[in-house]
Amino acid sequence: MSWNRHHLLDIESLSAEDLTTILDTAMAFKSVGERAIKKVPALRGKTVVNLFVEPSTRTRISFELSEQRLSADIIHFSAEASSLKKGETLKDTAQTLQALNADFIVIRHSASGAPHFLSRVLNAHVINAGDGAHEHPTQALLDTLTIREKKGRIEGLNVTILGDILYSRVARSDIWALTKLGARVTLCGPSTLVPRTFERLGCRVTHNMEEAIRDADVINLLRIQHERQRRSAFPSLNEYVQLFGLNKRRLALTKPDAMIMHPGPINRGVEIDSDIADGDRSVILEQVTNGLAVRMAVLFLINGGGPQEIAA
């Protein structure tokens, strides 16, 4: 099982077969994580640079641990302590890292398209760890893996994504992944954050939360992306909570087996009440676990790995 892609830049350009290959490989790596010795030598001798120009906790730590478990040599890049603060361009920084024989560059950047730009000027493998409000491919892959693992399939499921869709890279990647694999996706939130233009991606758009969650098999909640908004998209946080927050009353309107997801960080008491986030229908921590397996799979496949190496 090998992959013929040099980078992972987005979900939009992947086929359903590509997605399935990654998910199947991730499941194999998930079993590796349950062994006494969790390391495999798949990236031994390879150097991975984690180029995080935008703040991150979950994604950065998940990638670092994935790289360690694949036996890679890792360079941690801090934008705050680099020449980027002195005015050096992203291209010059990345080419400097490549001149040091970096094999992979995992990049998170506030500018949409930054990973695509690097893929055109570097020979190293480039992996998108989130670019602006564009895409976050590994988050969509771990979300999809979690749904498939819990529900047994993706095709035919009703998946509702609630919250700030307009500024969310997670939402865009999730939409591409889920629709390619046959799910029916509903988007819901304030009209200023969930414009009808998203219907062009094959989604249903509604601004009525009760309608959005009634038939959902999966409910994925997103936080408000205040850092990307130029102005407030709704009158007050309290109004947002009243209209779109998932509380006990609204949860009672859903299917008994509807699962609750959130990519984090969670704003408790805003998009979701704490007792629901910590409840038995929540798979938020399973998402974190699956993120490790997905990122191992992506690094492994881009390096040209085969199944015999996973078993090593």
HUURMO-V814418 format. One record per pair of residues at least 24 apart in sequence whose C-alpha atoms are under 8 Angstrom apart, sorted by the first residue. I is the first residue (numbers start at 0). J is the second residue. D is the distance in whole Angstrom. If there is no record, write none. Layout:
I;J;D  I;J;D
This chain:
0;304;7  0;305;5  0;306;6  1;300;6  1;303;5  1;304;6  1;305;6  2;300;5  2;301;6  2;303;6  2;304;8  3;301;7  3;303;7  4;301;6  5;124;6  5;125;8  5;301;6  5;302;8  6;118;7  6;124;5  6;125;5  6;126;6  6;301;7  7;125;6  7;126;5  7;127;6  7;136;8  7;297;8  7;301;8  8;114;6  8;115;6  8;125;7  8;126;6  8;127;5  8;136;7  9;127;7  9;134;6  9;135;7  9;136;5  9;172;7  10;134;8  10;136;6  10;139;8  10;172;6  10;175;6  10;176;6  11;172;7  11;175;6  11;176;8  14;179;7  15;176;8  15;179;6  15;180;6  18;140;8  18;176;7  21;140;8  21;293;7  21;296;6  21;297;7  21;300;8  22;140;7  22;144;6  22;293;7  22;296;8  24;293;8  24;296;6  25;289;8  25;292;5  25;293;5  25;294;8  25;295;7  25;296;5  26;292;7  27;309;7  28;292;5  28;293;8  28;295;7  28;296;7  28;309;7  29;289;7  29;291;8  29;292;5  31;309;8  32;292;8  37;68;6  38;67;8  38;68;4  38;69;6  38;70;7  39;68;6  39;69;5  39;70;6  39;308;7  39;309;7  39;310;8  39;311;6  40;69;6  40;70;5  40;308;8  40;311;7  41;69;5  41;70;7  41;299;7  41;304;7  41;308;6  41;309;8  42;66;8  42;69;5  42;70;5  42;71;5  42;299;7  42;302;8  43;69;7  43;70;5  43;71;5  43;72;7  44;70;8  44;71;6  44;72;7  45;71;5  45;72;6  45;101;8  45;102;6  45;103;8  46;71;6  46;72;5  46;73;6  46;74;7  46;100;7  46;101;5  46;102;5  46;103;6  47;71;7  47;72;6  47;73;5  47;74;6  47;101;6  47;102;6  47;103;5  47;104;6  47;105;7  48;73;6  48;74;5  48;75;6  48;76;7  48;96;8  48;101;7  48;102;8  48;103;6  48;104;5  48;105;6  49;73;8  49;74;6  49;75;5  49;76;6  49;104;6  49;105;5  49;106;6  50;75;7  50;76;5  50;77;7  50;78;8  50;104;7  50;105;6  50;106;5  50;107;7  51;76;7  51;77;7  51;78;7  51;105;8  51;106;6  51;107;5  51;108;7  52;77;7  52;78;5  52;106;7  52;107;6  52;108;5  52;109;7  53;78;8  53;107;6  53;108;5  53;109;6  57;287;8  58;128;7  61;290;7  61;291;5  61;294;7  62;291;7  62;294;6  62;295;8  64;291;7  65;291;6  65;292;7  65;294;6  65;295;5  66;295;7  66;298;8  68;295;8  69;295;7  69;299;8  90;117;7  90;120;8  93;117;7  93;121;8  94;121;7  97;121;7  97;122;8  97;123;7  124;301;7  129;168;7  130;168;7  131;168;7  132;165;8  132;166;5  132;167;5  132;168;5  132;227;8  133;167;7  133;168;5  133;171;7  134;167;8  134;168;4  134;169;6  134;170;8  134;171;6  134;172;5  135;168;5  135;169;5  135;171;8  135;172;6  136;169;8  136;172;6  137;290;7  137;293;7  137;294;7  138;169;7  138;172;8  138;173;8  138;262;7  138;290;7  139;169;6  139;172;5  139;173;5  139;176;7  140;173;8  140;176;7  140;290;8  140;293;7  141;286;6  141;287;8  141;289;6  141;290;5  141;293;6  142;173;7  142;286;6  143;173;8  143;176;7  143;177;7  144;289;7  145;282;8  145;285;7  145;286;6  145;289;7  146;217;8  153;177;7  153;180;6  153;181;6  153;182;6  154;180;6  154;181;4  154;182;5  155;181;6  155;182;5  155;183;6  156;181;8  156;182;5  156;183;6  156;215;8  156;216;6  156;217;8  157;182;6  157;183;5  157;184;6  157;185;7  157;214;7  157;215;5  157;216;5  157;217;7  158;182;7  158;183;6  158;184;5  158;185;6  158;215;6  158;216;6  158;217;5  158;218;6  158;219;8  159;184;6  159;185;5  159;186;6  159;187;7  159;211;6  159;212;7  159;215;6  159;216;8  159;217;6  159;218;5  159;219;6  160;184;7  160;185;6  160;186;5  160;187;6  160;218;6  160;219;5  160;220;6  160;221;7  161;186;6  161;187;5  161;188;6  161;218;7  161;219;6  161;220;5  161;221;6  161;243;8  162;187;6  162;188;5  162;189;8  162;192;7  162;193;8  162;220;6  162;221;5  162;222;6  162;223;7  162;243;7  162;270;7  163;188;7  163;189;8  163;192;5  163;193;7  163;221;6  163;222;6  163;223;5  163;224;7  164;188;8  164;192;6  164;193;6  164;221;8  165;192;5  165;193;6  165;194;7  166;192;8  166;224;6  166;227;7  166;228;7  167;221;8  167;224;7  169;262;8  174;200;8  174;202;8  175;200;8  185;211;7  186;211;7  187;211;6  188;243;6  189;232;8  189;233;7  189;239;8  191;232;6  191;233;7  192;232;7  208;242;7  208;243;6  209;249;7  209;252;7  212;252;8  212;253;6  213;252;6  213;253;5  213;254;7  214;253;7  214;254;7  215;253;7  215;254;7  215;257;6  216;254;7  216;256;7  216;257;5  216;258;7  217;257;5  217;258;5  217;259;6  217;260;7  218;257;7  218;258;6  218;259;5  218;260;6  219;259;6  219;260;4  219;261;6  220;259;8  220;260;6  220;261;5  220;262;8  220;270;7  220;271;8  221;261;6  221;262;7  221;263;8  221;270;7  222;263;8  222;264;8  222;265;7  222;266;7  222;270;6  236;269;8  239;269;8  240;268;8  240;269;5  240;270;7  243;270;7  244;268;8  244;269;6  244;270;4  244;271;6  244;272;8  245;270;6  245;271;5  245;272;6  246;271;6  246;272;6  246;275;7  247;272;8  247;275;7  256;280;7  258;282;7  259;283;7  260;286;8  262;286;8
